[in-house]
């Protein structure tokens, strides 16, 4: 099983975050600062959705949806694969 991760700049001002890609569905995951006892440690600041929400009307949402539904393998150097 492979693990795909993409670095995206999100927010205003934008900051880099890792987006976990679920290639078996149309879902993507962004680790946020919700309370978690067994979460994977993030190498960056956790996303705070209460301070900067990306709505479905935001162009970023459409871009992400298109990326997730068409990505079958790593296409660029900013995509990381973990085994």
C-alpha positions as CSV (number, residue, x, y, z in Angstrom):
1,X,0.0,0.0,0.0
2,X,1.3,3.4,-0.9
3,X,0.8,6.7,0.9
4,X,0.6,9.9,-1.2
5,X,1.1,13.4,0.2
6,X,1.1,16.8,-1.5
7,X,2.3,20.0,-0.1
8,X,-0.2,22.9,-0.6
9,X,-0.2,26.5,0.5
10,X,-3.5,27.3,2.2
11,X,-4.9,30.3,4.0
12,X,-4.3,34.1,4.0
13,X,-1.4,34.5,4.4
14,X,-0.7,31.2,2.9
15,X,1.3,28.5,4.7
16,X,2.5,25.1,3.5
17,X,0.5,22.1,4.7
18,X,0.6,18.4,3.8
19,X,-2.5,17.0,2.2
20,X,-2.9,13.3,2.5
21,X,-4.4,11.8,-0.7
22,X,-6.8,8.8,-0.5
23,X,-6.4,7.3,-4.0
24,X,-9.2,4.8,-3.3
25,X,-11.8,7.5,-3.1
26,X,-12.5,11.2,-3.8
27,X,-11.4,12.2,-0.3
28,X,-8.4,14.2,0.8
29,X,-7.2,14.8,4.3
30,X,-5.6,17.8,6.0
31,X,-4.4,17.3,9.6
32,X,-5.9,20.1,11.8
33,X,-5.4,21.1,15.4
34,X,-8.4,19.1,16.7
35,X,-7.6,17.1,19.9
36,X,-5.9,13.9,18.9
37,X,-4.1,11.3,21.1
38,X,-2.7,9.0,18.4
39,X,-2.2,11.3,15.4
40,X,0.9,11.3,13.2
41,X,3.2,14.1,14.3
42,X,3.2,16.9,11.6
43,X,6.4,18.5,10.4
44,X,4.6,21.8,10.2
45,X,2.0,23.9,12.0
46,X,-1.4,22.2,12.1
47,X,-4.2,23.8,10.2
48,X,-6.6,25.8,12.3
49,X,-10.0,25.6,10.5
50,X,-11.7,28.0,12.9
51,X,-9.2,30.7,11.9
52,X,-9.2,30.2,8.1
53,X,-11.9,28.2,6.4
54,X,-11.8,27.1,2.8
55,X,-15.3,27.0,1.6
56,X,-16.7,25.0,-1.4
57,X,-17.0,28.3,-3.4
58,X,-13.2,28.9,-3.0
59,X,-11.2,28.2,-6.2
60,X,-8.9,26.1,-4.1
61,X,-11.7,23.6,-3.4
62,X,-12.3,23.1,-7.1
63,X,-8.6,22.7,-7.8
64,X,-8.2,20.2,-5.1
65,X,-11.2,18.2,-6.2
66,X,-9.9,18.0,-9.7
67,X,-6.4,17.0,-8.5
68,X,-7.7,14.3,-6.2
69,X,-10.0,12.7,-8.8
70,X,-7.4,12.6,-11.6
71,X,-4.2,11.8,-9.7
72,X,-3.1,8.2,-10.2
73,X,0.6,8.5,-9.5
74,X,3.1,11.1,-8.3
75,X,3.4,13.8,-11.1
76,X,5.7,16.4,-9.6
77,X,8.6,16.6,-7.1
78,X,6.2,18.0,-4.4
79,X,4.4,14.7,-4.1
80,X,5.8,12.4,-1.5
81,X,5.3,8.6,-1.4
82,X,5.6,6.6,1.8
83,X,5.4,2.9,2.1
